[in-house]
Amino acid sequence: MVTQSTRRLATLARKLARTSGGQSARIDSAHSLPSSNSSKLDQKPKSGLRPNRILFVNQYYWPDHASTAQHLADLAESLAAEGHECHVLCGLGQYRTGTAQLPSYEVHNGVHVHRVKVSAFGRKSTLHRMCDYLSYYAQAMRKALFMKRFDLIVTLTTPPLIGLVGSVLKVIKGSKQIFWSMDLHPDASVALGRMKSSNLAVRTLNRLSNSIYRRADRVVVLGPYMADRILAKGVRPERVREVPVWSRRDEIFPRDRAGHPLREELGLEDQFVVMYSGNLGLAHQFEEVIGAAERLQNRPDITFLFVGDGPRLKEVKAAAESKNLTNIRFMDYFPRNSLHLSLSVADLHLITMRDCMTGIVVPGKLYGAMASGRPSVFVGPKYCESADTIRESNCGQTIATGDIDGLTKTIVTLADQPELAAELGQNARRAFLRTYESRHCCTRWAEIIADLMGQPALAEQPAPTAPITLEPAIAALDAAA
């Protein structure tokens, strides 16, 4: 087993970013977007749109690597480029400990960033996270109350119940509020068995959370299954909007296997790489992945590569070590500007989710995988946002929870049929550009804001795609066996 240190990874990423140079501008150039430093930030608002003062409230923001931080930065910068006055209220402490401190105020890419001092115990335990959350609650509420009135408050879900800041500002200052629901709390803790729904404190938190949702002028969810849970909380249907999370086509794009600098650096030139990239969180499951790796030890051409961190990383490493699985490797996170290199190392991306988390979370890593032009295999519930996306986009396979045989056969099929893998990867890239690219999703957000502020607009709906075609290949593999 090989473990890459953070320092070596950072050095490698910087080196590859420099050596890839202008190549990123040539690849998929027909779909390239201006960078975040583009002069588009100096453009005037689009015709008919009145600039609004908007405050986004979330504990994490650029340059943090957390998913909420990255998506919030994309949205805030996009709206600032349209002429809105965008402010972000976040914390000085970051998602990962050990990172450099940032200024308490700065303007980055047209967005006013206000950082309040919070504790920085990190995510090592629930107690550490709760301390960070509580310190951010107090400082964010205090700061927001003394800021000049905003037309619109957009609250995310890190930490849980931070939407209360928006609810208070709506009452005191008359601002509109949008609740951007990235995940549901305390629903997640109850579903994972970490809290009991009958507990008085949990019932109180649940009532408070539901009240915040119901009082918001709009609730933006990540998909239809999450929308169902929001409606069950008593939110009026006309207030709910669906916008998936996204990736950026100028940041993540296909790279050929041949001559890929990172594959060469890691000694993976001749390997079929099965990658899990992102947070190894409590909402995800890895028993099937470990089981498939164990069964494929007789395939020296197949390597499992975990890139990321999270509360279940130690558990996965321990399982790999106890079974002496030399076909599993681990690496730390890559910086965002190197994602086109790291995600395109994969020949197949893995996404997992526990069945009980349907509608509570939506793994955003799928959209990065699609952007990289690689197929994906999802292990989890048959019906959820991720499974539906893979089927509708015809870009991979869905595997039921516990089906180690199914996962193993899918990996073998795609490893032995590179043409099929390439076709599914092309389908993934097309579907990503059509529906899950940041420009489309941020435009949808702009329309929601315009509608709420009295300037209605409509968004186009993507056309349906052909059904998935991987099952016949797996059936053929069964017949051959």
N, C-alpha and C positions, 0 to 999 in steps of 0.2 A: 504494500500500500504506500502511496506517495502523498505527502501533505505539503502543499506549497505555502511558504510563509507570506505574510502580508507584505513585508518589505520587498521580497523578490518579485511578488506579483505586481506591485506598484511600479517597480523598475521596468519589468517586462512590458506592462501596459503602456508606459510612456514611450518606451523604445519602439513598440509596434505602431503606436499612434503617429510617431514621427516618420517611420519608414513607410507607412501606408500613404502618407502625404496627400497628394492631390488625387489619388486613385478613387477615393470615396466620391469625388465630384464627377467621376466618369461613369461609375457603376450606377445602372438604373437612372441615368441622368434625365430621362423623360419624366421621372416622378420626383425629382429633387425639389426641396423646399428651401427658402431662405433660412439662414442660421438665425439663432436667437439674438444675435447682435446685428441683424440686418437693419438697413435704413428704414424698413417698414415701420419700425417703432416711431418714426418721425411723421408718419402719415396722419392726416386729419381723419376724423370719424367718417364712416360711410354715410352716404346721403340718407337722410331720414332718421338717423340714430342720434339721440341726445346723449352727450357724455354724462355718466353717472359717477358719483363717488362711491366706490365699492370697497368694503373691508372683508377680507378673508381671514378666518380664524382657524388655525390648526397648529398643533405643537411643533410640527416639522415643516421645514421649507428649504429651498435651495441654500447651500449646496449639499444638503443631506441626501443620502441615497434612498431613504424610505420611499415606498411607492406613492404615498399620499403627498410627499414633498415634491416628487418629480411631476406628478400630474397637476398639482396645484400651480407649480411654476409655469408649466405649459399654458394652463388656462389664464392665469393672471397676466402673463406676458402677451398672450394673444389679445385679450381684452384691452390691455394698455396700448397695443398697436392700433386698435380701433379708435383710440382717443379717450377711453374711460380713465378716470383717475383711480388707479388700483393700489390698495394698501394691503399688506399682509401682517398679521399679528401672530408671531410664532415665539418659540423659546430659544434662549441661548444654548441650553443643553441640547445635545443631538442624539439621534436614534442609536448611534454607536458611541461608546465612550472612547476617550483617548484622542478625539479629534480636536483640532485647533479652535480656540474661541473666535467668535465673529463680532463685528461691531454691533452695538445696540440699535443703530439706525444706518441705513444706506439705501441708495436707489440703484437697483440692479435691473438692467434691461427695461427701464421705464416703470418698474414697480417699486413702490415705497415699502421697504422691509423694516418692520419694527420688531425688535427682539427683546423679550423680557427675561430677566434672570431667573432661572429655575434650578432645582437640584439636578444632578447628573449622575444618579446611581446606575443608570443603564437598565438593561432588560434581563439581568441575571436571575431575578426572582420576582414573584408577584409583589412582594413588599417593596422592592426597589422601584418597580414600575408605578405602584400606587403613590409612593413619595414624590416621584417626578410629576405624576398627574396632578396631585393635589397642589403642589407648588405652582404649576402652570395655571390651574384653575384660578387661584387667588391672584396671581400677578396679571393674568390676561383680563380678568374681570375689572380689576382696578385700573389698568391702562385704558381699556375700552371705554369705561365710564367718563374718563377725562379727555378723550379725543373729541375732535370736532364731529358733529353729526354726519353720518353717512346715509346716502340714499338706500343702500342695500348692504345687508350683512349676509355673507355666505359662510356657514359653519360646516366643518367636516366632522369626523368621528374619532379624531385622535387629540386628546384622550376621550373616552366615552363620556357622554353627557355634556361635552363642551358646547353643544347647541344651546345650552342654557344662557350663554353669553348673548347669543342672537335674540333669544326670547326676551331677555331683560332690556336690551337696547331697543327692541321693537316697541315695548311698552313705554319706556322712559323717553326715548327720542323720536319715536314714530318712524323708524326705519323699516323697510321691507326685509323679510328674511327668507333665505333659501337654505334648506338643510340638505347637504350633499352626503348621502348615506353610502359610505364606503364599506361598512359592515354594520352589524346590529349588536347592540349591547343593552342589557346583560344577556341577550338571547344566546350569544356565543358561549359564554361561560356556563349557562344552564345546559345547553346542548352537549357540551363536552363533559358534563358531570362535575364541573369545578364549583358550581353553586347549585343549591336546591331551590326550585321555584316556589316551594312552600315557605321558605325562610322569610321572616318579616322584613329584613333589610333588602332582600332581593325583590320582594313584592313592591316595596317602596320605591326602589330604583326603577323598576319596570313601569310603575305608574308615572313617575317623573319623566322617564324617557318617552313614553307614549304621549304624554302631554306636550313635550317639546315638538314631537313630530306633528301632532294635530294642530298646533298653533302656528307652525311655519306657513308662509304664503305658498311656497312650493317645496316639494321633496323630490330631489333628483336621485334616482336609484340606478343600479348598474345592470338591471335586466328584469325580465318578467317574473321570475321566481322571487326575487327580492321585493318586487312590487306587490306580490300577493301577500307577503308578510307585513308590509307597510299598511296595506288596506285592512288587514285583520286587526291592526292597532287602532282603527277608527279614523284614519286619514281619509279625507274626502277624495274620491277618484279624480276629480278635475284638477286637483293640486299635484298629482303625481306625474312625473316625467321620467322617461328612461333615456339614459345616455351611457353607453359602455365606456370603460376606461380604454386607453389607447396606447400606441407607440408612435414614434416619429420616423417617417421614411427617410429623412436625411441623417438619422442617427443609426438606424438598424436596417440593413439591406443585405441581400445575398452575396456571399463570397464563394468562389469556386473552391472545391476541395484541393485541387492541384495547385501547388504553390502557395497555399494558405500559410501565412507566416506563423500564426500561433500553433497550428497543427504541427508544423515542422519543429517549432521550439519545444513543444511538449512530447515529441516523438510519437505522434498520432497519425502520421501520413497514411499508413496502410490500415488504420483501424476504422471500424464502424462504431462511432461514438454515440452512446445513448446518454443524453445530458438532462440533469435536473438543475435548473438555474433559478436561484431566488431564495426566499425565506423558507427554512425548514420549520414551519410553525406547527402549533397544536392542531390546527384545522386540517393538516395534511397527514397522509398515511404512507408508510414506506415498507410495510411487511411484504407487499407484493413485489416491490422493486428488489428487495434483498433476496426474496425467493427466486426471482428470475435470474439474478446475478449468480446465485448458487447453482442453478441448473445449467447455466451457460459457461461454466468454468472450462468446459471442453471446447469452447470456441475462442481460441486465442486472438481472433480477429475482432472481437467485440469487447469494448471497454465502456464501463459506466463511469460518468464524470459528474460529481456534485460540485456546483459552483454556488457559494453563498454561505449563509450562517443561519442561526435560529435556535430556538429552545430544544429542538429534537436532533440537532446535529450530533451531539455527543452520543445519543442513543443509536443513531445510524452508524456512526464510526465504531461503536462498541460491538454492534451486531456484525459488521464487516470483519472486524478483527477476530471475534470469537469463531467465525466460520472460515477464517483465513482466506477471505475473498480478495485475491490479488488483482482481480479484474475491476475493482472499484478504486477510484481516485477522488481526492478532495482538493478543492481550491477555494480561495477567499473570493469575495466580491470583486468584480472589475469596476473601474470608474465608468460613469455613464458615457463618456466620449469614446470608450473602447468597446461598447456593446456590440457594434457591428462585427468586431473580431471574435469576441467570446461566444456569442450566440450562433455564429456561422461555423464554429468548430463542430457543432453537433451535426449528426446525420439524422437523429431522431430526438425530439424533445419529450420529456416526461412531465405531466401535470397530474397531481393527485389531490383528492379532497375527500374527507369523511362524509358519509351519506347524511349524517345528522346536520351538516353545515349547509345543506341546500337552501338557497335564498338568504343565508346569513352572510356569507362571503362569496366573492367571485374571484378566483385566481387570475390576476392580471398578467401573469407570466405567459399565458397562451398567446397574447397579442404580440409580444416580442418575438415569440417563436414563429408566428405567422409572418411577421415582418422580415425575419431572416431567411424566408423561403425554404423552410424545412418542415417536414410533417411532424405531427404530434400524436402522442397516445395519452389518453386521459383515463386514469383509474379512479372510479368513484361512482356516484349515482347516475343512473341511465338518463334521467331527465333533470337538467340544471343548465345554467347559462353556458358553461364550458362544453358539456356534452352536445348540446344543441348546436353550438357554433361549429364544432368539428364536423358534425353530420351535415349541416347545411352548407358548409364551405367545401366539403369533400376533401379534407386536408389531413386525414389521419384515421384513428380508430378509438373507440370508447370501450373500456374494459370494466366489467362489474367488480365491485369490491370483493377481494378474496380470490379472484380468478388468476392465480399465478400461471396456470397453463396458458390461458388466453394471452396474457402479457408476453410470456416467453415465445409463443408462436408468432405473435405480431412482430416482435423484434427480429426473429429469425427470418420471417418472410421479407421484411424490408431490407435486412442485411444481404439476403441472397438475391433480391430483385431491385437493384439500384435504379432501374428505369421507372419502376412503380414509385419508389421513394421520391425520385425527382419530379414525377408528375404530381404527386400529392403536395410536394413543396411548392410547385408553381401555382397550384390551386390556392394554397395558403397565402402566398404573396398577393395574388389577385384579390382574394376576399379581404385581406387586410387593407389594401389600397382603396377598395370600394367602400368599406364600412368602418374600419377600426383605425384609420389614420388620424393623427391629431387634428389636422385641418378640418375634417368633417365633424369630428366630435366637438371641437371648440366652436365651430359655426353653430352647431345645434345649441350649445350653451348660450351663445350670443342671442339666438332666437328666443330662448326661454326667458332671458333677462329682458329683452325688448318687449315681449308679450306681457311680462309681469309689470313693467314700468309704463305700459300703455301704448306699445308700438308692436302689434302682433306680426308674426312671421311664421311661415310654414317650412318644414324640412322634408326633403325627399326621403322615400323609403327604398331600401335596396331590394332589387329583384331576387326571388328565390333561386337557389342553385340546385344542381343535380344531386341525387342521393349518393351516399358513400359507396366506394367500390373496392374496399380492402377485403371484405369478407370472402369473395370468391378466391382470392389468392391464398387466404388462410385455409379455406376448404380444400384447395388443391394440395396444400401441404399435408393436411390430415389424410387425404386419399393416398398420397405417396407413402406415408408412414404405414 
